[in-house]
Amino acid sequence: MAAPFLRVALRRHLELLRTRRLPRPSRRHQSSSPSPGAKGPKTEDPIPVQNTVALLPFWQRLGPLTRAGQAYARAQRRRPWATQVASTLVIYFCADLSAQRMSGNGYDPKRTVRSLVIGGVSSIPSYTWFIWLSRNFNYSSHVLSIAAKVAVNQTFFTPVFNTYFFGAQALLSGDALSEAWERVKMTVPVSIANSLKLWPAVTAFSFAYVPLEYRSVFAGVVAVGWQTYLSFLNRQAELREDSQKMMSAAAAAEHEKQASVTTTDNVDCQKRRLPA
C-alpha cells in the first residue's frame, strides 16, 4: 500500500520542480497607477516620409514674367541669332529714348537710327563672345571660374566694345577719323572706369545663378540702363565738341576781323605817306 503513495508523492515533486524551471514572462512594474484617461501607445503610427519634391528656382515662380522668360528661352534655342538681334534692337531703342528724354532736347530720329545700327551690328559678336566665355575658364573651383570670366570680360570685351560704340557714333554723325578718335579719347576712359562699378557684379551674378538661356534677358534689363548712360555720355561729348567748334569759329572770325582791320590801317598809312 505504501508503494502507490510513494509514486504519487514522487510524481508531484517532479511536477513542482518542472514548473519552477520554466521561464516566467517579464512584467513591467509601474511606479504609479495609470490614469483612467491615458491612452496606450499607438500600434500604427505614420512613418514620416522625406519631402522629395524639389523647390523651383526663384525665376520660375514669377507667374507671367516666368512664362515670358520661358517663351524667350524657347525662341533663343530655336533661332538664337534672330532672337539676339531683335532683343538687342529693343534694348538700344529703349536706351536711346531714355537718354534723349534725359537730355531735355527734342526727339532726334537720326540719333535713334544710329543707335539701332550700332546695336544691330554688335549683337551677334557680343552674343558669340558670351557663349565662348561661358564655355571656357571653367575650373574645379566655382569662385575661381567666375573670377576668371569677370576679369577676362572686363579686360578685353569692355574696352573694345566701348571704343566701337563711341567711334561708330562719331563716324555715323559725320565726323572725320581724327574727330572720332578725339571722341573715343574723351569718353572711353570714363566709361571703363564707371563700368567697374556695375558690370563685374552683374557678370558674376549672371554666371553664378542665371541659366544660360536666361542670361541674355538678365543682361538686357541691366543693359537698358547702361546703354542709357553710354548714350547720355556720348551726347555730352557731342555738346562739348559743338561748343568747341563754335568757340573755334568765333575765334577764327575774330582773327579775320582783326587781320582785315590791320590791313586797312596799313593801306591808309601807305596812302598818307605818298606825295600829293
Order of alpha helices (4+ residues) and beta strands (2+ residues): alpha-alpha-alpha-alpha-alpha-alpha-alpha-alpha-alpha
